[in-house]
Amino acid sequence: MSRILQSRTAPAQRVEESAPLKVNPHLELMARWLDDAIPIPGTPWRIGLDGIIGLFPVVGDLATALSGLVVLAEAQRLGVPWHQQAAIIRNYLIDTLIGAIPILGDLFDFAFKANRYSLQILQRHVEAANRRRAERENSY
């Protein structure tokens, strides 16, 4: 029987040591909708609902902060190191603080992809952790 690593959040959220880590696919969907859902015709650019929601004062900034908390909870579940969690927090702070500036912040919300950047941090961590785990298993 494999050992089970206890999560700090809830007993139901456990990561088995022998199973490969995987980012919750709902986060990938959330990042796509919030950052890249709508293509701009005639350009290679895409915008997401984060920029549209950001047009509404306070509501948009709260939505950004809440999505950041969801990503941060996943980072903790996956055992992401503190410095990478700090980078995730930085992404959402930048998005929230600059996004709160009228007009300039709205344009910034369309361009800055905090969810996508933070998801990339999680994916890099998962790939590295799974690679280290495979190397350990192959060395025995």
The first five atom37 places (N, CA, C, CB, O) and aatype in JSON, in Angstrom:
{
  "aatype": [12, 15, 1, 9, 10, 5, 15, 1, 16, 0, 14, 0, 5, 1, 19, 6, 6, 15, 0, 14, 10, 11, 19, 2, 14, 8, 10, 6, 10, 12, 0, 1, 17, 10, 3, 3, 0, 9, 14, 9, 14, 7, 16, 14, 17, 1, 9, 7, 10, 3, 7, 9, 9, 7, 10, 13, 14, 19, 19, 7, 3, 10, 0, 16, 0, 10, 15, 7, 10, 19, 19, 10, 0, 6, 0, 5, 1, 10, 7, 19, 14, 17, 8, 5, 5, 0, 0, 9, 9, 1, 2, 18, 10, 9, 3, 16, 10, 9, 7, 0, 9, 14, 9, 10, 7, 3, 10, 13, 3, 13, 0, 13, 11, 0, 2, 1, 18, 15, 10, 5, 9, 10, 5, 1, 8, 19, 6, 0, 0, 2, 1, 1, 1, 0, 6, 1, 6, 2, 15, 18],
  "atom_mask": [
    [1, 1, 1, 1, 1],
    [1, 1, 1, 1, 1],
    [1, 1, 1, 1, 1],
    [1, 1, 1, 1, 1],
    [1, 1, 1, 1, 1],
    [1, 1, 1, 1, 1],
    [1, 1, 1, 1, 1],
    [1, 1, 1, 1, 1],
    [1, 1, 1, 1, 1],
    [1, 1, 1, 1, 1],
    [1, 1, 1, 1, 1],
    [1, 1, 1, 1, 1],
    [1, 1, 1, 1, 1],
    [1, 1, 1, 1, 1],
    [1, 1, 1, 1, 1],
    [1, 1, 1, 1, 1],
    [1, 1, 1, 1, 1],
    [1, 1, 1, 1, 1],
    [1, 1, 1, 1, 1],
    [1, 1, 1, 1, 1],
    [1, 1, 1, 1, 1],
    [1, 1, 1, 1, 1],
    [1, 1, 1, 1, 1],
    [1, 1, 1, 1, 1],
    [1, 1, 1, 1, 1],
    [1, 1, 1, 1, 1],
    [1, 1, 1, 1, 1],
    [1, 1, 1, 1, 1],
    [1, 1, 1, 1, 1],
    [1, 1, 1, 1, 1],
    [1, 1, 1, 1, 1],
    [1, 1, 1, 1, 1],
    [1, 1, 1, 1, 1],
    [1, 1, 1, 1, 1],
    [1, 1, 1, 1, 1],
    [1, 1, 1, 1, 1],
    [1, 1, 1, 1, 1],
    [1, 1, 1, 1, 1],
    [1, 1, 1, 1, 1],
    [1, 1, 1, 1, 1],
    [1, 1, 1, 1, 1],
    [1, 1, 1, 0, 1],
    [1, 1, 1, 1, 1],
    [1, 1, 1, 1, 1],
    [1, 1, 1, 1, 1],
    [1, 1, 1, 1, 1],
    [1, 1, 1, 1, 1],
    [1, 1, 1, 0, 1],
    [1, 1, 1, 1, 1],
    [1, 1, 1, 1, 1],
    [1, 1, 1, 0, 1],
    [1, 1, 1, 1, 1],
    [1, 1, 1, 1, 1],
    [1, 1, 1, 0, 1],
    [1, 1, 1, 1, 1],
    [1, 1, 1, 1, 1],
    [1, 1, 1, 1, 1],
    [1, 1, 1, 1, 1],
    [1, 1, 1, 1, 1],
    [1, 1, 1, 0, 1],
    [1, 1, 1, 1, 1],
    [1, 1, 1, 1, 1],
    [1, 1, 1, 1, 1],
    [1, 1, 1, 1, 1],
    [1, 1, 1, 1, 1],
    [1, 1, 1, 1, 1],
    [1, 1, 1, 1, 1],
    [1, 1, 1, 0, 1],
    [1, 1, 1, 1, 1],
    [1, 1, 1, 1, 1],
    [1, 1, 1, 1, 1],
    [1, 1, 1, 1, 1],
    [1, 1, 1, 1, 1],
    [1, 1, 1, 1, 1],
    [1, 1, 1, 1, 1],
    [1, 1, 1, 1, 1],
    [1, 1, 1, 1, 1],
    [1, 1, 1, 1, 1],
    [1, 1, 1, 0, 1],
    [1, 1, 1, 1, 1],
    [1, 1, 1, 1, 1],
    [1, 1, 1, 1, 1],
    [1, 1, 1, 1, 1],
    [1, 1, 1, 1, 1],
    [1, 1, 1, 1, 1],
    [1, 1, 1, 1, 1],
    [1, 1, 1, 1, 1],
    [1, 1, 1, 1, 1],
    [1, 1, 1, 1, 1],
    [1, 1, 1, 1, 1],
    [1, 1, 1, 1, 1],
    [1, 1, 1, 1, 1],
    [1, 1, 1, 1, 1],
    [1, 1, 1, 1, 1],
    [1, 1, 1, 1, 1],
    [1, 1, 1, 1, 1],
    [1, 1, 1, 1, 1],
    [1, 1, 1, 1, 1],
    [1, 1, 1, 0, 1],
    [1, 1, 1, 1, 1],
    [1, 1, 1, 1, 1],
    [1, 1, 1, 1, 1],
    [1, 1, 1, 1, 1],
    [1, 1, 1, 1, 1],
    [1, 1, 1, 0, 1],
    [1, 1, 1, 1, 1],
    [1, 1, 1, 1, 1],
    [1, 1, 1, 1, 1],
    [1, 1, 1, 1, 1],
    [1, 1, 1, 1, 1],
    [1, 1, 1, 1, 1],
    [1, 1, 1, 1, 1],
    [1, 1, 1, 1, 1],
    [1, 1, 1, 1, 1],
    [1, 1, 1, 1, 1],
    [1, 1, 1, 1, 1],
    [1, 1, 1, 1, 1],
    [1, 1, 1, 1, 1],
    [1, 1, 1, 1, 1],
    [1, 1, 1, 1, 1],
    [1, 1, 1, 1, 1],
    [1, 1, 1, 1, 1],
    [1, 1, 1, 1, 1],
    [1, 1, 1, 1, 1],
    [1, 1, 1, 1, 1],
    [1, 1, 1, 1, 1],
    [1, 1, 1, 1, 1],
    [1, 1, 1, 1, 1],
    [1, 1, 1, 1, 1],
    [1, 1, 1, 1, 1],
    [1, 1, 1, 1, 1],
    [1, 1, 1, 1, 1],
    [1, 1, 1, 1, 1],
    [1, 1, 1, 1, 1],
    [1, 1, 1, 1, 1],
    [1, 1, 1, 1, 1],
    [1, 1, 1, 1, 1],
    [1, 1, 1, 1, 1],
    [1, 1, 1, 1, 1],
    [1, 1, 1, 1, 1]
  ],
  "atom_positions": [
    [[0.85, -1.17, 0.0], [0.0, 0.0, 0.0], [0.9, 1.23, 0.0], [-0.97, 0.0, 1.22], [1.89, 1.3, 0.73]],
    [[0.54, 2.19, -0.83], [1.36, 3.4, -0.92], [1.04, 4.35, 0.23], [1.13, 4.11, -2.26], [-0.06, 4.37, 0.78]],
    [[2.06, 5.13, 0.58], [1.84, 6.15, 1.6], [1.0, 7.27, 1.03], [3.17, 6.69, 2.15], [1.04, 7.52, -0.18]],
    [[0.26, 7.92, 1.88], [-0.56, 9.04, 1.46], [-0.07, 10.29, 2.16], [-2.07, 8.79, 1.76], [0.09, 10.32, 3.38]],
    [[0.18, 11.32, 1.34], [0.62, 12.59, 1.9], [-0.61, 13.37, 2.34], [1.46, 13.41, 0.88], [-1.55, 13.54, 1.55]],
    [[-0.62, 13.84, 3.55], [-1.74, 14.61, 4.07], [-1.7, 16.03, 3.53], [-1.72, 14.6, 5.6], [-0.64, 16.66, 3.51]],
    [[-2.82, 16.53, 3.11], [-2.95, 17.92, 2.69], [-3.32, 18.75, 3.91], [-4.01, 18.07, 1.56], [-3.97, 18.26, 4.83]],
    [[-2.9, 20.01, 3.91], [-3.24, 20.88, 5.03], [-4.68, 21.36, 4.95], [-2.3, 22.08, 5.07], [-5.24, 21.79, 5.96]],
    [[-5.28, 21.3, 3.77], [-6.6, 21.9, 3.61], [-7.73, 21.01, 4.1], [-6.82, 22.23, 2.17], [-8.51, 21.44, 4.95]],
    [[-7.84, 19.81, 3.59], [-8.95, 18.95, 3.98], [-8.55, 17.5, 3.79], [-10.23, 19.28, 3.16], [-7.79, 17.19, 2.87]],
    [[-9.06, 16.6, 4.63], [-8.72, 15.2, 4.5], [-9.11, 14.61, 3.14], [-9.38, 14.41, 5.59], [-8.47, 13.66, 2.69]],
    [[-10.13, 15.15, 2.49], [-10.57, 14.62, 1.21], [-9.57, 14.93, 0.1], [-11.94, 15.19, 0.86], [-9.57, 14.27, -0.93]],
    [[-8.72, 15.93, 0.3], [-7.75, 16.29, -0.72], [-6.41, 15.68, -0.35], [-7.64, 17.83, -0.86], [-5.64, 16.23, 0.44]],
    [[-6.14, 14.54, -0.95], [-4.88, 13.86, -0.68], [-4.22, 13.52, -2.0], [-5.1, 12.59, 0.17], [-4.89, 13.27, -3.0]],
    [[-2.91, 13.52, -1.99], [-2.15, 13.17, -3.16], [-1.38, 11.9, -2.84], [-1.19, 14.32, -3.6], [-0.56, 11.88, -1.93]],
    [[-1.66, 10.83, -3.59], [-0.92, 9.6, -3.36], [0.49, 9.75, -3.88], [-1.63, 8.39, -4.02], [0.71, 10.29, -4.96]],
    [[1.44, 9.26, -3.1], [2.84, 9.42, -3.45], [3.19, 8.66, -4.72], [3.73, 8.95, -2.32], [4.01, 9.13, -5.5]],
    [[2.58, 7.49, -4.97], [2.94, 6.69, -6.13], [2.23, 7.17, -7.4], [2.61, 5.25, -5.88], [2.67, 6.83, -8.5]],
    [[1.17, 7.92, -7.29], [0.45, 8.41, -8.46], [1.13, 9.67, -8.99], [-1.04, 8.69, -8.13], [1.57, 10.51, -8.21]],
    [[1.21, 9.81, -10.32], [1.79, 11.05, -10.86], [0.91, 12.25, -10.53], [1.98, 10.94, -12.37], [-0.32, 12.15, -10.49]],
    [[1.56, 13.38, -10.3], [0.81, 14.61, -10.03], [0.15, 15.08, -11.31], [1.73, 15.71, -9.45], [0.66, 14.85, -12.41]],
    [[-0.98, 15.77, -11.16], [-1.7, 16.31, -12.31], [-2.43, 17.57, -11.87], [-2.68, 15.26, -12.9], [-3.07, 17.59, -10.81]],
    [[-2.34, 18.61, -12.68], [-3.07, 19.84, -12.41], [-4.55, 19.57, -12.68], [-2.54, 21.04, -13.29], [-4.91, 18.93, -13.66]],
    [[-5.39, 20.07, -11.8], [-6.84, 19.92, -11.96], [-7.26, 20.46, -13.33], [-7.6, 20.64, -10.82], [-7.0, 21.63, -13.62]],
    [[-7.91, 19.63, -14.17], [-8.29, 20.1, -15.5], [-9.3, 21.25, -15.48], [-8.87, 18.96, -16.29], [-9.41, 21.99, -16.45]],
    [[-10.03, 21.4, -14.38], [-10.95, 22.53, -14.26], [-10.2, 23.86, -14.24], [-11.81, 22.39, -13.0], [-10.72, 24.88, -14.7]],
    [[-8.97, 23.85, -13.71], [-8.16, 25.07, -13.7], [-7.73, 25.45, -15.11], [-6.93, 24.91, -12.81], [-7.68, 26.63, -15.46]],
    [[-7.41, 24.44, -15.92], [-7.04, 24.72, -17.3], [-8.22, 25.33, -18.05], [-6.56, 23.44, -18.01], [-8.05, 26.26, -18.84]],
    [[-9.41, 24.82, -17.79], [-10.61, 25.36, -18.41], [-10.87, 26.8, -17.93], [-11.83, 24.47, -18.1], [-11.21, 27.68, -18.72]],
    [[-10.71, 27.02, -16.62], [-10.89, 28.35, -16.06], [-9.91, 29.34, -16.69], [-10.71, 28.32, -14.52], [-10.3, 30.45, -17.07]],
    [[-8.65, 28.95, -16.8], [-7.64, 29.84, -17.39], [-7.98, 30.15, -18.85], [-6.24, 29.19, -17.3], [-7.82, 31.29, -19.29]],
    [[-8.43, 29.16, -19.58], [-8.78, 29.39, -20.98], [-9.94, 30.38, -21.1], [-9.15, 28.05, -21.67], [-9.89, 31.31, -21.91]],
    [[-10.98, 30.19, -20.29], [-12.14, 31.09, -20.35], [-11.79, 32.5, -19.89], [-13.28, 30.53, -19.5], [-12.23, 33.48, -20.5]],
    [[-11.01, 32.61, -18.83], [-10.72, 33.93, -18.29], [-9.68, 34.7, -19.1], [-10.24, 33.8, -16.87], [-9.69, 35.93, -19.11]],
    [[-8.78, 33.99, -19.79], [-7.68, 34.67, -20.48], [-7.73, 34.6, -22.01], [-6.4, 34.11, -20.02], [-7.25, 35.51, -22.68]],
    [[-8.29, 33.53, -22.57], [-8.14, 33.29, -24.01], [-9.41, 32.86, -24.73], [-7.1, 32.25, -24.23], [-9.32, 32.29, -25.82]],
    [[-10.57, 33.1, -24.18], [-11.8, 32.53, -24.71], [-12.22, 33.08, -26.08], [-12.91, 32.76, -23.74], [-12.81, 32.35, -26.88]],
    [[-11.92, 34.34, -26.35], [-12.5, 35.0, -27.53], [-11.38, 35.45, -28.48], [-13.37, 36.21, -27.11], [-10.57, 36.3, -28.11]],
    [[-11.33, 34.88, -29.69], [-10.34, 35.36, -30.66], [-10.75, 36.72, -31.22], [-10.16, 34.34, -31.81], [-11.94, 36.98, -31.43]],
    [[-9.77, 37.57, -31.46], [-10.04, 38.86, -32.1], [-9.83, 38.64, -33.6], [-9.1, 40.02, -31.53], [-8.71, 38.38, -34.04]],
    [[-10.9, 38.76, -34.38], [-10.81, 38.47, -35.82], [-9.71, 39.29, -36.51], [-12.14, 38.74, -36.49], [-9.54, 40.48, -36.26]],
    [[-8.97, 38.61, -37.39], [-7.92, 39.28, -38.16], [-6.62, 39.48, -37.42], [0.0, 0.0, 0.0], [-5.68, 40.05, -37.97]],
    [[-6.54, 39.01, -36.16], [-5.31, 39.16, -35.37], [-4.99, 37.81, -34.71], [-5.46, 40.29, -34.28], [-5.84, 36.93, -34.62]],
    [[-3.75, 37.65, -34.25], [-3.41, 36.44, -33.51], [-3.8, 36.53, -32.03], [-1.92, 36.16, -33.63], [-3.55, 35.6, -31.27]],
    [[-4.41, 37.63, -31.62], [-4.71, 37.88, -30.22], [-6.03, 37.26, -29.8], [-4.74, 39.37, -29.95], [-6.95, 37.09, -30.59]],
    [[-6.08, 36.93, -28.52], [-7.29, 36.41, -27.91], [-7.51, 37.16, -26.6], [-7.19, 34.85, -27.67], [-6.55, 37.53, -25.92]],
    [[-8.75, 37.38, -26.27], [-9.07, 37.99, -24.98], [-9.95, 37.03, -24.21], [-9.78, 39.38, -25.17], [-10.54, 36.1, -24.76]],
    [[-10.04, 37.27, -22.92], [-10.84, 36.4, -22.08], [-11.9, 37.16, -21.31], [0.0, 0.0, 0.0], [-12.01, 38.38, -21.39]],
    [[-12.66, 36.4, -20.56], [-13.73, 36.99, -19.77], [-13.2, 37.87, -18.65], [-14.61, 35.91, -19.2], [-13.91, 38.74, -18.16]],
    [[-11.96, 37.65, -18.24], [-11.37, 38.48, -17.19], [-11.37, 39.95, -17.61], [-9.92, 38.02, -16.87], [-11.7, 40.82, -16.81]],
    [[-11.01, 40.22, -18.85], [-11.01, 41.59, -19.33], [-12.41, 42.17, -19.42], [0.0, 0.0, 0.0], [-12.62, 43.34, -19.12]],
    [[-13.37, 41.35, -19.84], [-14.75, 41.82, -19.95], [-15.35, 42.07, -18.57], [-15.61, 40.79, -20.72], [-15.97, 43.1, -18.33]],
    [[-15.15, 41.12, -17.65], [-15.65, 41.28, -16.29], [-14.96, 42.47, -15.62], [-15.43, 39.99, -15.46], [-15.57, 43.17, -14.81]],
    [[-13.69, 42.7, -15.97], [-12.93, 43.8, -15.4], [-13.48, 45.17, -15.75], [0.0, 0.0, 0.0], [-13.14, 46.16, -15.11]],
    [[-14.35, 45.24, -16.76], [-14.97, 46.51, -17.12], [-15.94, 47.0, -16.04], [-15.69, 46.39, -18.45], [-16.28, 48.18, -15.98]],
    [[-16.38, 46.06, -15.19], [-17.3, 46.41, -14.1], [-16.48, 46.69, -12.85], [-18.34, 45.28, -13.85], [-15.82, 45.78, -12.33]],
    [[-16.5, 47.92, -12.34], [-15.69, 48.26, -11.17], [-15.98, 47.33, -9.99], [-15.94, 49.72, -10.77], [-17.12, 46.94, -9.77]],
    [[-14.97, 47.0, -9.27], [-14.98, 46.17, -8.06], [-15.3, 44.71, -8.37], [-15.99, 46.72, -7.06], [-14.55, 43.82, -7.95]],
    [[-16.38, 44.45, -9.09], [-16.78, 43.06, -9.4], [-15.66, 42.35, -10.16], [-18.09, 43.04, -10.22], [-15.3, 41.22, -9.83]],
    [[-15.12, 43.01, -11.19], [-14.06, 42.4, -11.98], [-12.8, 42.14, -11.17], [0.0, 0.0, 0.0], [-12.15, 41.11, -11.33]],
    [[-12.46, 43.08, -10.3], [-11.27, 42.91, -9.47], [-11.45, 41.77, -8.47], [-10.94, 44.21, -8.74], [-10.51, 41.03, -8.19]],
    [[-12.65, 41.65, -7.94], [-12.93, 40.54, -7.01], [-12.88, 39.2, -7.73], [-14.3, 40.73, -6.35], [-12.39, 38.21, -7.18]],
    [[-13.4, 39.15, -8.95], [-13.37, 37.91, -9.73], [-11.92, 37.47, -9.98], [-14.12, 38.09, -11.08], [-11.6, 36.28, -9.89]],
    [[-11.07, 38.42, -10.3], [-9.65, 38.11, -10.51], [-9.02, 37.56, -9.23], [-8.89, 39.36, -10.99], [-8.29, 36.58, -9.26]],
    [[-9.31, 38.21, -8.12], [-8.74, 37.77, -6.84], [-9.24, 36.38, -6.48], [-9.1, 38.77, -5.73], [-8.47, 35.56, -5.98]],
    [[-10.51, 36.1, -6.72], [-11.06, 34.78, -6.41], [-10.44, 33.69, -7.28], [-12.58, 34.78, -6.59], [-10.14, 32.6, -6.79]],
    [[-10.24, 33.98, -8.56], [-9.6, 32.97, -9.41], [-8.18, 32.72, -8.94], [-9.61, 33.41, -10.89], [-7.68, 31.6, -9.03]],
    [[-7.52, 33.77, -8.44], [-6.17, 33.6, -7.88], [-6.15, 32.71, -6.66], [0.0, 0.0, 0.0], [-5.23, 31.92, -6.48]],
    [[-7.17, 32.83, -5.81], [-7.25, 31.97, -4.62], [-7.45, 30.51, -5.01], [-8.39, 32.43, -3.71], [-6.91, 29.62, -4.36]],
    [[-8.21, 30.27, -6.06], [-8.43, 28.89, -6.53], [-7.1, 28.3, -7.02], [-9.51, 28.86, -7.67], [-6.77, 27.16, -6.7]],
    [[-6.37, 29.07, -7.8], [-5.08, 28.59, -8.31], [-4.09, 28.38, -7.16], [-4.5, 29.6, -9.34], [-3.34, 27.4, -7.16]],
    [[-4.09, 29.28, -6.2], [-3.19, 29.14, -5.05], [-3.53, 27.9, -4.22], [-3.26, 30.4, -4.18], [-2.62, 27.23, -3.73]],
    [[-4.8, 27.6, -4.06], [-5.2, 26.39, -3.34], [-4.7, 25.14, -4.07], [-6.73, 26.33, -3.18], [-4.26, 24.18, -3.43]],
    [[-4.76, 25.15, -5.38], [-4.24, 24.02, -6.17], [-2.72, 23.92, -6.03], [-4.63, 24.17, -7.66], [-2.17, 22.82, -5.95]],
    [[-2.05, 25.06, -5.99], [-0.6, 25.05, -5.8], [-0.23, 24.42, -4.46], [-0.04, 26.49, -5.88], [0.72, 23.65, -4.38]],
    [[-0.98, 24.74, -3.44], [-0.71, 24.14, -2.12], [-0.99, 22.65, -2.14], [-1.55, 24.83, -1.04], [-0.25, 21.87, -1.54]],
    [[-2.07, 22.24, -2.81], [-2.4, 20.81, -2.9], [-1.29, 20.03, -3.6], [-3.73, 20.61, -3.63], [-1.0, 18.89, -3.24]],
    [[-0.69, 20.66, -4.61], [0.36, 20.0, -5.39], [1.73, 20.09, -4.73], [0.42, 20.61, -6.77], [2.68, 19.47, -5.2]],
    [[1.84, 20.85, -3.65], [3.13, 20.99, -2.97], [4.09, 21.91, -3.68], [0.0, 0.0, 0.0], [5.31, 21.71, -3.62]],
    [[3.57, 22.92, -4.34], [4.41, 23.89, -5.04], [5.23, 24.67, -4.01], [3.55, 24.87, -5.92], [4.67, 25.11, -3.0]],
    [[6.54, 24.83, -4.23], [7.38, 25.56, -3.27], [6.92, 27.01, -3.09], [8.84, 25.54, -3.74], [6.26, 27.59, -3.94]],
    [[7.3, 27.57, -1.95], [6.84, 28.91, -1.57], [7.21, 29.98, -2.59], [7.4, 29.29, -0.22], [6.42, 30.89, -2.84]],
    [[8.41, 29.88, -3.19], [8.83, 30.93, -4.13], [7.99, 30.89, -5.41], [10.33, 30.76, -4.47], [7.78, 31.93, -6.03]],
    [[7.53, 29.71, -5.8], [6.65, 29.64, -6.97], [5.23, 30.1, -6.6], [6.61, 28.2, -7.53], [4.55, 30.72, -7.42]],
    [[4.8, 29.81, -5.37], [3.52, 30.33, -4.91], [3.57, 31.86, -4.84], [3.14, 29.73, -3.53], [2.58, 32.53, -5.14]],
    [[4.71, 32.4, -4.45], [4.87, 33.86, -4.4], [4.75, 34.44, -5.81], [6.24, 34.24, -3.77], [4.2, 35.53, -5.98]],
    [[5.26, 33.74, -6.82], [5.14, 34.21, -8.2], [3.68, 34.2, -8.65], [6.0, 33.33, -9.15], [3.24, 35.1, -9.38]],
    [[2.92, 33.21, -8.21], [1.49, 33.15, -8.52], [0.77, 34.33, -7.87], [0.87, 31.81, -8.05], [-0.04, 35.0, -8.5]],
    [[1.08, 34.57, -6.6], [0.48, 35.71, -5.89], [0.83, 37.02, -6.59], [0.95, 35.76, -4.4], [-0.02, 37.89, -6.77]],
    [[2.09, 37.15, -7.0], [2.53, 38.35, -7.72], [1.7, 38.56, -8.99], [4.03, 38.25, -8.08], [1.28, 39.69, -9.28]],
    [[1.46, 37.49, -9.76], [0.66, 37.61, -10.98], [-0.72, 38.2, -10.7], [0.52, 36.25, -11.66], [-1.18, 39.09, -11.41]],
    [[-1.36, 37.68, -9.66], [-2.72, 38.15, -9.36], [-2.72, 39.54, -8.72], [-3.42, 37.16, -8.44], [-3.65, 40.31, -8.94]],
    [[-1.69, 39.86, -7.95], [-1.6, 41.22, -7.4], [-1.44, 42.24, -8.52], [-0.42, 41.32, -6.4], [-2.09, 43.28, -8.52]],
    [[-0.56, 41.94, -9.47], [-0.37, 42.84, -10.61], [-1.68, 43.0, -11.36], [0.73, 42.3, -11.56], [-2.09, 44.12, -11.67]],
    [[-2.34, 41.88, -11.64], [-3.6, 41.93, -12.39], [-4.67, 42.71, -11.63], [-4.1, 40.51, -12.67], [-5.4, 43.5, -12.23]],
    [[-4.76, 42.49, -10.32], [-5.79, 43.16, -9.52], [-5.49, 44.64, -9.33], [-5.92, 42.49, -8.17], [-6.38, 45.48, -9.5]],
    [[-4.25, 44.98, -8.98], [-3.92, 46.38, -8.69], [-3.93, 47.26, -9.94], [-2.55, 46.46, -8.04], [-4.5, 48.35, -9.92]],
    [[-3.3, 46.79, -11.01], [-3.3, 47.6, -12.23], [-4.69, 47.57, -12.87], [-2.23, 47.09, -13.23], [-5.12, 48.56, -13.46]],
    [[-5.38, 46.45, -12.75], [-6.73, 46.35, -13.3], [-7.72, 47.29, -12.63], [0.0, 0.0, 0.0], [-8.76, 47.61, -13.21]],
    [[-7.41, 47.75, -11.43], [-8.3, 48.66, -10.71], [-8.2, 50.1, -11.2], [-8.0, 48.61, -9.23], [-9.04, 50.94, -10.86]],
    [[-7.18, 50.4, -12.01], [-7.02, 51.76, -12.54], [-8.02, 51.95, -13.69], [-5.53, 52.0, -13.03], [-8.04, 51.16, -14.63]],
    [[-8.84, 52.99, -13.61], [-9.83, 53.2, -14.68], [-9.17, 53.33, -16.06], [-10.65, 54.45, -14.38], [-8.12, 53.95, -16.19]],
    [[-9.78, 52.76, -17.04], [-9.42, 52.75, -18.46], [-8.1, 52.02, -18.72], [-9.33, 54.18, -18.99], [-8.09, 51.01, -19.41]],
    [[-6.98, 52.5, -18.18], [-5.7, 51.83, -18.35], [-5.79, 50.4, -17.8], [-4.57, 52.62, -17.63], [-5.31, 49.46, -18.44]],
    [[-6.38, 50.24, -16.64], [-6.53, 48.92, -16.04], [-7.4, 48.0, -16.86], [0.0, 0.0, 0.0], [-7.15, 46.79, -16.92]],
    [[-8.42, 48.54, -17.5], [-9.28, 47.72, -18.35], [-8.51, 47.19, -19.55], [-10.5, 48.53, -18.82], [-8.65, 46.02, -19.91]],
    [[-7.7, 48.04, -20.17], [-6.86, 47.6, -21.29], [-5.84, 46.57, -20.82], [-6.14, 48.8, -21.93], [-5.57, 45.58, -21.51]],
    [[-5.26, 46.81, -19.64], [-4.28, 45.88, -19.08], [-4.92, 44.52, -18.83], [-3.7, 46.45, -17.78], [-4.28, 43.49, -19.09]],
    [[-6.16, 44.49, -18.34], [-6.85, 43.22, -18.07], [-6.97, 42.36, -19.32], [-8.23, 43.49, -17.5], [-6.92, 41.13, -19.24]],
    [[-7.14, 43.0, -20.47], [-7.23, 42.23, -21.72], [-5.89, 41.65, -22.13], [-7.78, 43.11, -22.83], [-5.83, 40.6, -22.76]],
    [[-4.8, 42.34, -21.79], [-3.48, 41.94, -22.25], [-2.75, 41.0, -21.28], [-2.64, 43.15, -22.47], [-2.06, 40.08, -21.72]],
    [[-2.89, 41.22, -20.0], [-2.13, 40.44, -19.0], [-2.88, 39.15, -18.68], [-1.89, 41.28, -17.69], [-4.05, 39.2, -18.29]],
    [[-2.23, 38.03, -18.83], [-2.85, 36.71, -18.68], [-2.42, 36.06, -17.36], [-2.48, 35.81, -19.87], [-1.68, 35.08, -17.37]],
    [[-2.89, 36.6, -16.24], [-2.48, 36.09, -14.93], [-2.82, 34.61, -14.74], [-3.13, 36.91, -13.82], [-2.02, 33.86, -14.18]],
    [[-3.98, 34.2, -15.2], [-4.38, 32.8, -15.04], [-3.49, 31.88, -15.86], [-5.84, 32.61, -15.44], [-3.07, 30.83, -15.38]],
    [[-3.21, 32.27, -17.09], [-2.37, 31.46, -17.96], [-0.95, 31.37, -17.39], [-2.34, 32.05, -19.4], [-0.36, 30.29, -17.36]],
    [[-0.39, 32.51, -16.95], [0.96, 32.52, -16.39], [1.05, 31.64, -15.14], [1.4, 33.95, -16.06], [2.0, 30.89, -14.96]],
    [[0.04, 31.75, -14.29], [0.04, 30.97, -13.04], [-0.14, 29.48, -13.32], [-1.06, 31.47, -12.1], [0.46, 28.65, -12.65]],
    [[-0.96, 29.16, -14.3], [-1.15, 27.75, -14.68], [0.16, 27.17, -15.21], [-2.27, 27.61, -15.73], [0.47, 26.0, -14.95]],
    [[0.93, 27.97, -15.95], [2.23, 27.5, -16.45], [3.17, 27.18, -15.29], [2.86, 28.56, -17.37], [3.94, 26.23, -15.37]],
    [[3.12, 27.97, -14.24], [3.95, 27.69, -13.05], [3.55, 26.33, -12.47], [3.79, 28.81, -11.98], [4.41, 25.52, -12.14]],
    [[2.25, 26.09, -12.34], [1.77, 24.8, -11.81], [2.2, 23.65, -12.71], [0.24, 24.81, -11.65], [2.66, 22.62, -12.22]],
    [[2.05, 23.81, -14.02], [2.39, 22.74, -14.95], [3.89, 22.43, -14.93], [1.96, 23.12, -16.36], [4.28, 21.27, -15.0]],
    [[4.73, 23.47, -14.85], [6.18, 23.23, -14.76], [6.53, 22.47, -13.48], [6.96, 24.57, -14.82], [7.37, 21.57, -13.5]],
    [[5.88, 22.84, -12.37], [6.12, 22.14, -11.11], [5.73, 20.68, -11.23], [5.35, 22.81, -9.96], [6.48, 19.8, -10.81]],
    [[4.55, 20.41, -11.78], [4.06, 19.04, -11.92], [4.99, 18.21, -12.81], [2.63, 19.03, -12.49], [5.31, 17.07, -12.48]],
    [[5.42, 18.78, -13.94], [6.33, 18.07, -14.83], [7.64, 17.74, -14.14], [6.6, 18.9, -16.09], [8.13, 16.61, -14.25]],
    [[8.2, 18.69, -13.41], [9.47, 18.46, -12.71], [9.29, 17.43, -11.6], [10.0, 19.77, -12.12], [10.15, 16.55, -11.44]],
    [[8.2, 17.51, -10.84], [7.95, 16.56, -9.75], [7.76, 15.15, -10.3], [6.72, 16.98, -8.93], [8.28, 14.19, -9.73]],
    [[7.03, 15.02, -11.4], [6.82, 13.69, -11.99], [8.11, 13.14, -12.58], [5.73, 13.76, -13.08], [8.35, 11.93, -12.52]],
    [[8.94, 14.01, -13.16], [10.23, 13.57, -13.69], [11.14, 13.07, -12.57], [10.91, 14.73, -14.46], [11.78, 12.03, -12.7]],
    [[11.18, 13.84, -11.44], [12.0, 13.4, -10.3], [11.49, 12.07, -9.74], [11.99, 14.48, -9.2], [12.28, 11.2, -9.38]],
    [[10.18, 11.93, -9.65], [9.59, 10.69, -9.14], [9.95, 9.51, -10.04], [8.06, 10.83, -9.03], [10.29, 8.43, -9.55]],
    [[9.89, 9.7, -11.36], [10.22, 8.63, -12.31], [11.7, 8.26, -12.18], [9.9, 9.05, -13.76], [12.06, 7.08, -12.23]],
    [[12.57, 9.26, -12.02], [14.0, 9.0, -11.87], [14.28, 8.2, -10.6], [14.8, 10.31, -11.86], [15.1, 7.29, -10.6]],
    [[13.59, 8.56, -9.5], [13.76, 7.81, -8.25], [13.31, 6.38, -8.39], [12.99, 8.48, -7.13], [13.98, 5.46, -7.91]],
    [[12.18, 6.17, -9.06], [11.67, 4.81, -9.24], [12.57, 3.99, -10.13], [10.27, 4.84, -9.82], [12.73, 2.79, -9.9]],
    [[13.17, 4.62, -11.15], [14.06, 3.9, -12.06], [15.43, 3.63, -11.46], [14.21, 4.68, -13.33], [16.15, 2.76, -11.95]],
    [[15.8, 4.36, -10.4], [17.11, 4.18, -9.81], [17.15, 3.0, -8.85], [17.53, 5.44, -9.1], [18.23, 2.56, -8.45]],
    [[15.99, 2.49, -8.47], [15.96, 1.34, -7.53], [16.1, 0.06, -8.24], [14.69, 1.31, -6.72], [16.1, -1.0, -7.62]]
  ]
}
